[in-house]
Amino acid sequence: MTWADFWALIATLNGEATQANCRHLAAELSRRSVSDIIGFAERHAEALYRLDQEKFGCLPVVDLTARFGSPFPQSADVFLYARCAAVAAGQAVWESVFFDAAKFAPYTSSKHDGEWLLYVPDMAYELATGEEWNRSTRYCFESFSNRDGWPHLRD
């Protein structure tokens, strides 16, 4: 799947990875070939992997504060869901954050939880084949897996 095809499918989310939007995207994707579903999963994982960087992960959650008003740090899961929300917002947003990390900050908000986007490839595969898909992708999208994005974590 090309990046253009991936972003065209992401555009069907209308900027938000809600449960309903992601179910609609999975249904749309399930009408394509299995190779397209796999291609979508690969592009999705790569898009998340590229956002797995310290400059984004160290931003605080924008709508929460810790004790005594100090910034509330993102957990690994919150950071993953924020990256999903940034991808769901579309290609222009995804590209813009690399030039200005502050543009990523709104996606750390609890109202921008993009977790449902994680399940789209699996839902699409199951809809298309009737089988569960235990997949792995070339890129790991779990937080802190991009060693180049977290240089101080390198061995």
SEFINU-103044 format. One record per residue (C-alpha): residue number from 1; residue in one letter; x, y, z. Coordinates in nm, 2 decimals. Layout:
<recs>
+-----+--------+--------+--------+--------+
| num | residu |   east |  north |     up |
+-----+--------+--------+--------+--------+
| NUM |      a |      X |      Y |      Z |
...
+-----+--------+--------+--------+--------+
</recs>
This chain:
<recs>
+-----+--------+--------+--------+--------+
| num | residu |   east |  north |     up |
+-----+--------+--------+--------+--------+
|   1 |      m |   0.00 |   0.00 |   0.00 |
|   2 |      t |   0.13 |   0.34 |  -0.09 |
|   3 |      w |   0.15 |   0.63 |   0.16 |
|   4 |      a |  -0.11 |   0.81 |  -0.05 |
|   5 |      d |  -0.35 |   0.51 |  -0.02 |
|   6 |      f |  -0.28 |   0.49 |   0.36 |
|   7 |      w |  -0.35 |   0.86 |   0.41 |
|   8 |      a |  -0.67 |   0.85 |   0.20 |
|   9 |      l |  -0.80 |   0.57 |   0.42 |
|  10 |      i |  -0.70 |   0.77 |   0.73 |
|  11 |      a |  -0.89 |   1.07 |   0.60 |
|  12 |      t |  -1.21 |   0.86 |   0.64 |
|  13 |      l |  -1.17 |   0.91 |   1.02 |
|  14 |      n |  -1.25 |   1.28 |   0.98 |
|  15 |      g |  -0.96 |   1.36 |   1.21 |
|  16 |      e |  -1.06 |   1.15 |   1.51 |
|  17 |      a |  -1.00 |   0.79 |   1.60 |
|  18 |      t |  -1.34 |   0.73 |   1.77 |
|  19 |      q |  -1.47 |   0.38 |   1.81 |
|  20 |      a |  -1.74 |   0.45 |   1.54 |
|  21 |      n |  -1.49 |   0.61 |   1.30 |
|  22 |      c |  -1.24 |   0.32 |   1.34 |
|  23 |      r |  -1.51 |   0.06 |   1.29 |
|  24 |      h |  -1.61 |   0.24 |   0.97 |
|  25 |      l |  -1.25 |   0.25 |   0.86 |
|  26 |      a |  -1.20 |  -0.12 |   0.94 |
|  27 |      a |  -1.52 |  -0.20 |   0.73 |
|  28 |      e |  -1.38 |   0.00 |   0.44 |
|  29 |      l |  -1.04 |  -0.16 |   0.46 |
|  30 |      s |  -1.20 |  -0.51 |   0.49 |
|  31 |      r |  -1.34 |  -0.47 |   0.14 |
|  32 |      r |  -0.99 |  -0.45 |   0.00 |
|  33 |      s |  -0.74 |  -0.74 |  -0.05 |
|  34 |      v |  -0.56 |  -0.91 |   0.24 |
|  35 |      s |  -0.24 |  -0.76 |   0.10 |
|  36 |      d |  -0.39 |  -0.41 |   0.13 |
|  37 |      i |  -0.49 |  -0.48 |   0.49 |
|  38 |      i |  -0.13 |  -0.60 |   0.56 |
|  39 |      g |   0.00 |  -0.29 |   0.38 |
|  40 |      f |  -0.22 |  -0.06 |   0.59 |
|  41 |      a |  -0.09 |  -0.23 |   0.90 |
|  42 |      e |   0.27 |  -0.18 |   0.79 |
|  43 |      r |   0.22 |   0.19 |   0.71 |
|  44 |      h |   0.03 |   0.24 |   1.03 |
|  45 |      a |   0.31 |   0.08 |   1.24 |
|  46 |      e |   0.57 |   0.29 |   1.06 |
|  47 |      a |   0.38 |   0.61 |   1.11 |
|  48 |      l |   0.35 |   0.54 |   1.48 |
|  49 |      y |   0.72 |   0.43 |   1.50 |
|  50 |      r |   0.84 |   0.76 |   1.34 |
|  51 |      l |   0.65 |   0.96 |   1.61 |
|  52 |      d |   0.81 |   0.75 |   1.88 |
|  53 |      q |   1.06 |   1.02 |   1.98 |
|  54 |      e |   1.17 |   1.18 |   2.30 |
|  55 |      k |   1.06 |   1.53 |   2.19 |
|  56 |      f |   0.70 |   1.41 |   2.17 |
|  57 |      g |   0.71 |   1.15 |   2.45 |
|  58 |      c |   0.84 |   1.39 |   2.71 |
|  59 |      l |   0.56 |   1.64 |   2.66 |
|  60 |      p |   0.32 |   1.65 |   2.95 |
|  61 |      v |  -0.05 |   1.56 |   2.92 |
|  62 |      v |  -0.20 |   1.90 |   2.84 |
|  63 |      d |  -0.52 |   1.87 |   3.04 |
|  64 |      l |  -0.39 |   1.71 |   3.36 |
|  65 |      t |  -0.16 |   1.83 |   3.64 |
|  66 |      a |   0.02 |   1.63 |   3.90 |
|  67 |      r |   0.04 |   1.70 |   4.26 |
|  68 |      f |   0.10 |   2.07 |   4.35 |
|  69 |      g |   0.02 |   2.17 |   3.99 |
|  70 |      s |   0.33 |   2.02 |   3.83 |
|  71 |      p |   0.31 |   1.88 |   3.47 |
|  72 |      f |   0.16 |   1.53 |   3.44 |
|  73 |      p |   0.39 |   1.31 |   3.23 |
|  74 |      q |   0.27 |   1.08 |   2.96 |
|  75 |      s |   0.28 |   0.71 |   3.04 |
|  76 |      a |   0.39 |   0.47 |   2.77 |
|  77 |      d |   0.03 |   0.39 |   2.69 |
|  78 |      v |  -0.08 |   0.75 |   2.68 |
|  79 |      f |   0.21 |   0.83 |   2.45 |
|  80 |      l |   0.10 |   0.55 |   2.21 |
|  81 |      y |  -0.26 |   0.67 |   2.21 |
|  82 |      a |  -0.14 |   1.03 |   2.15 |
|  83 |      r |   0.06 |   0.91 |   1.85 |
|  84 |      c |  -0.25 |   0.73 |   1.72 |
|  85 |      a |  -0.45 |   1.05 |   1.76 |
|  86 |      a |  -0.19 |   1.25 |   1.57 |
|  87 |      v |  -0.20 |   0.99 |   1.29 |
|  88 |      a |  -0.58 |   0.99 |   1.29 |
|  89 |      a |  -0.57 |   1.37 |   1.25 |
|  90 |      g |  -0.43 |   1.32 |   0.90 |
|  91 |      q |  -0.12 |   1.35 |   0.69 |
|  92 |      a |  -0.09 |   1.73 |   0.73 |
|  93 |      v |  -0.09 |   1.72 |   1.11 |
|  94 |      w |   0.14 |   1.41 |   1.12 |
|  95 |      e |   0.39 |   1.58 |   0.89 |
|  96 |      s |   0.37 |   1.92 |   1.08 |
|  97 |      v |   0.46 |   1.78 |   1.42 |
|  98 |      f |   0.81 |   1.68 |   1.30 |
|  99 |      f |   0.89 |   2.05 |   1.23 |
| 100 |      d |   0.73 |   2.18 |   1.55 |
| 101 |      a |   0.70 |   1.94 |   1.85 |
| 102 |      a |   0.45 |   2.18 |   2.01 |
| 103 |      k |   0.20 |   2.08 |   1.74 |
| 104 |      f |   0.20 |   1.73 |   1.90 |
| 105 |      a |   0.10 |   1.86 |   2.24 |
| 106 |      p |  -0.28 |   1.88 |   2.18 |
| 107 |      y |  -0.28 |   1.51 |   2.10 |
| 108 |      t |  -0.16 |   1.43 |   2.45 |
| 109 |      s |  -0.50 |   1.55 |   2.58 |
| 110 |      s |  -0.74 |   1.29 |   2.72 |
| 111 |      k |  -1.00 |   1.40 |   2.47 |
| 112 |      h |  -0.77 |   1.29 |   2.18 |
| 113 |      d |  -0.74 |   0.93 |   2.28 |
| 114 |      g |  -0.66 |   0.74 |   1.96 |
| 115 |      e |  -0.64 |   0.39 |   2.10 |
| 116 |      w |  -0.92 |   0.26 |   1.87 |
| 117 |      l |  -0.69 |   0.32 |   1.57 |
| 118 |      l |  -0.46 |   0.04 |   1.69 |
| 119 |      y |  -0.74 |  -0.22 |   1.63 |
| 120 |      v |  -0.83 |  -0.12 |   1.28 |
| 121 |      p |  -0.60 |  -0.37 |   1.09 |
| 122 |      d |  -0.70 |  -0.66 |   1.32 |
| 123 |      m |  -1.07 |  -0.58 |   1.28 |
| 124 |      a |  -1.04 |  -0.54 |   0.90 |
| 125 |      y |  -0.86 |  -0.87 |   0.87 |
| 126 |      e |  -1.12 |  -1.05 |   1.08 |
| 127 |      l |  -1.40 |  -0.90 |   0.88 |
| 128 |      a |  -1.23 |  -1.00 |   0.55 |
| 129 |      t |  -1.13 |  -1.35 |   0.64 |
| 130 |      g |  -1.34 |  -1.45 |   0.94 |
| 131 |      e |  -1.01 |  -1.54 |   1.12 |
| 132 |      e |  -0.81 |  -1.37 |   1.39 |
| 133 |      w |  -0.49 |  -1.22 |   1.28 |
| 134 |      n |  -0.18 |  -1.26 |   1.50 |
| 135 |      r |   0.03 |  -1.02 |   1.31 |
| 136 |      s |   0.36 |  -0.86 |   1.35 |
| 137 |      t |   0.49 |  -0.56 |   1.14 |
| 138 |      r |   0.83 |  -0.46 |   1.04 |
| 139 |      y |   0.82 |  -0.16 |   1.28 |
| 140 |      c |   0.73 |  -0.20 |   1.64 |
| 141 |      f |   0.50 |   0.09 |   1.74 |
| 142 |      e |   0.53 |   0.03 |   2.12 |
| 143 |      s |   0.65 |   0.34 |   2.30 |
| 144 |      f |   1.03 |   0.37 |   2.33 |
| 145 |      s |   1.10 |   0.11 |   2.05 |
| 146 |      n |   1.24 |   0.37 |   1.81 |
| 147 |      r |   1.60 |   0.37 |   1.93 |
| 148 |      d |   1.69 |   0.67 |   1.71 |
| 149 |      g |   1.41 |   0.87 |   1.86 |
| 150 |      w |   1.53 |   0.80 |   2.21 |
| 151 |      p |   1.91 |   0.83 |   2.18 |
| 152 |      h |   1.98 |   0.83 |   2.55 |
| 153 |      l |   1.82 |   0.48 |   2.58 |
| 154 |      r |   2.07 |   0.32 |   2.34 |
| 155 |      d |   2.30 |   0.06 |   2.48 |
+-----+--------+--------+--------+--------+
</recs>
